[in-house]
Amino acid sequence: MSTAEIREKLHQLINKADERFIKMVYALAKEYQEDDFELSSEHQKILDERLALHKNNPDSASDWNDAKGRIATRL
């Protein structure tokens, strides 16, 4: 389904929706807008350094299952 079709369907749903649904959609949209943020230059620098380390030594990374296992043993 294209974005335009989804938009049209959403308009139709909202026009027919009850108050509860309208409030849920509004809260979701509001939260989505509030999540828009920018990294500080310091945080971006940290991420760039970590990415460079990973690119230089990709075998040093763990897959998610290994990471979960190590965390579980510490709990």
Secondary structure, DSSP 8 states (H G I E B T S, - for coil): --HHHHHHHHHHHHHH--HHHHHHHHHHHHHHHHT-----HHHHHHHHHHHHHHHH-GGG---HHHHHHHHHHH-
